[in-house]
Amino acid sequence: MTATTENSKKESQEMATKENANRNGPTKETPIESPQKSLKLQKVSNGQLEKRVYKIVLTGGPCGGKTTGQSRLCTFFENLGWKVFRVPETATVLLSGGVKFSDLTEKEAYKFQENLIRTMIQIENTYFELGKSSTRNCLIICDRGVMDASAYISKDKWEKMMASNNWNPIEMRDNRYNQILHLVSAANGAEEFYTTEKMKKLFKEHACRSEGVELARELDYKSAAAWVGHPYFDVIDNSTNFETKMNRMIESVCQKLGIDIGDRLQATSRKLKYLVATLPPDSEFPPFQDFNVEHHYLQSSGPKVQARLRKRGQNNHWSYIHTIRRPNVHGQSRIEVKTQLTQRDYINLLAQRDDAHFTIYKKRRCFLVNNQYFQLDIYKEPSHPRCKGLILLETYSSLSGEALLNCLPKFLNIVKEVTGDPDYSMFNLSLKEDWSITKKFCHSLHEDVSGYKSKQPSGVSNKQLVLNGHAKG
């Protein structure tokens, strides 16, 4: 056993001690109305925490660390007391039976891909059902997911396949999985660790995947592009060494689950937010996905807790999310617990809307640039006048300084960074009262006295950004 594995076990065992200390008895399972929406609110009822089922996809190009990442996640969460299921890659299972794409006709290849997806869905559903019946918290790790198949078929054929099977992206991409982790191929940013011969040995049944660095980069980009639009899509790049890359991957999952990891994994990725002056023409964007989004703030249990609902969709297909945002714990900048809901649960929770807030309406545009996943929020009416024309760009990154600036979209007119600026907090933007008189303006979720104060100068630096040779500010 390696020292790395020992360290990983030690870290997660320490966390298990903390997590188990909060349990007052065996976990309790409640009925699940939809197999695609199995992550439930972690409520306390009669001193018992409800069980959680969390479904993630590990994807990426060749030599990105998927195999190691799956093993690390498994060890980490098993030591926390979770049950972990690992769903095998369907393509590997089928292609190991002697299938070669080069031997298939165009019609046979199309039908093979269609049957591959159907098989994948059935295999995944088998593990999802096991997760539902488990008496413990359950992590389900899928080695690639349904949308990965779209990277190996033309857009026209993919859309035909989706239509003929009555599939839609909201259900197959957004509602089916809780989180997507794209592990960037070593061929993109860590070329010295990418070995073509190694790839040929590992993927001897996939000759099309082992023909060199350029093809690996292309496949890596296609597999990432296939998931653009998922609300919780994390790109784990090669900006750090491999060990830190694995820790960043685990930290990303813990962060989405709201598990306190302190500084054990030396988390460096942070949420960044930028003010954008205007929306450029669609032709200037890389391939993107647009969504209609509605946010409703709910009455919360305390002054430092924010609760909200989100409805997000395309073409009248919707996903529903409940978010609880709490103050920092043990140095973490924020704790957010996000839960997928059924439509019925969403409608029931709307009864708890906080009348002090407007509903927020947005168009959300998702796209990839330089291995960074971006979300561009274009605020829409009806809204408070303070939101008129507002455009905010968000991303997660471990980069800083010049490296970060170089990764930002060059086609956007970025005015300034507004990370942490309460003037651009959605909670404050949605307040009905004027900021000068309201007592609910939130400067920070972790103030010592109160999370809500009358508005004071923000104190956030409005330092200029220099982008594309021009100072912004």
Secondary structure, DSSP 8 states (H G I E B T S, - for coil): --HHHHHHHHHHHHHHHHHHHT--SS-B----S-TT-------EETTEEB--EEEEEEE-STTSSHHHHHHHHHHHHHHTT-EEEEE--HHHHHHTTT--GGGS-HHHHHHHHHHHHHHHHHHHHHHHHHHHH-SS-EEEEEES-GGGGGGGS-HHHHHHHHHHTT--HIIIIIIT-SEEEEE--TTTT-GGG--HHHHHHHTTT-GGG-S-HHHHHHHHHHHHHTTTT-TTEEEE-SSS-HHHHHHHHHHHHHHHHT---TTTT----EEEEEEES----GGGS-SEEEEEEEEEEE--SSTT-EEEEEEEEETTEEEEEEEEEE---TT-S-EEEEEEE-HHHHHHHGGGB-TTB--EEEEEEEEEETTEEEEEEEEESSS-GGGTT-EEEEEEES--HHHHHHHS-TTS-EEEE-TT-GGG-HHHHTBSS-TTT-S---S-TT-SS-S-------------EEETTEEE-
